[in-house]
């Protein structure tokens, strides 16, 4: 993952020999991680499936490489640039830390109808699954930091615990297959991850989808429309200390997407 954030401001016209400056930040993050996914499926009858599952947290080992550059232009002296590498013997800033993501636990049930072996007969299924995600269990750990770094990690983890909570996600869907054609529909609800004691923001998401599919002689294609119902999220680009509040952006995620999939089996 990498990010570049340039910023430029001009102040020409002021009587200070200063024309403009440009600030650029570059961040590259490399990560490796592992987790485990466990599940059991039980079929009390040929047409019914019941399952439970548990996804452990993902434990990531993170490595950040950061550098910054500031260029200013003096009206009489020209451009002047200072880089992070100039302050660290020609190297960018690097930092190692760990991240643990939330665990997930859930259950599912599916009913299959039209189990006739003749593919020309109508087949289909209805399925539903529910999962619980503990968003507040995310945690950072600064492996090689000093006392101040560890204190910052503790404050960051307390902020995560206070700001987030557990949420329930629900997905329901079904499909009808007519020989080589199929139609399907579904609905998904993703619960609000924010702690209601701290904010009135509802971060839940509702999505409805519908689609058609074609499968024949190793070729398949699916066309799906996914519509996100009225949903908003809040983004804070940074945090200010003391009595000052950081600016907040309200993001409207309503709208639809069309997804086309084409494939071959051989």
Secondary structure, DSSP 4 states (H G I P E B T S, - for coil): -EEEEEEEEE-TTSTTSEEEEEEEEEEEEEEEEE--EEEEEEEEETTEEEEEEEEPPPEEEEEEEEEEEEEEEETTTEEEEEEHHHHTTT--EEEEEEEEPPPEEEEEEEEEE---S-TTS-EEEEEEEEEEEEGGG-EEE-TT--HHHHHHHHHHHHHHHHHB-EEEEEEEEEEEEETTEEEEEEEEEE---B-TTT------EEEEEEEEEEEETTEEEEEEEEEE-S-EEEE-S----TT-----EEEE--EEEEEEEEEE--
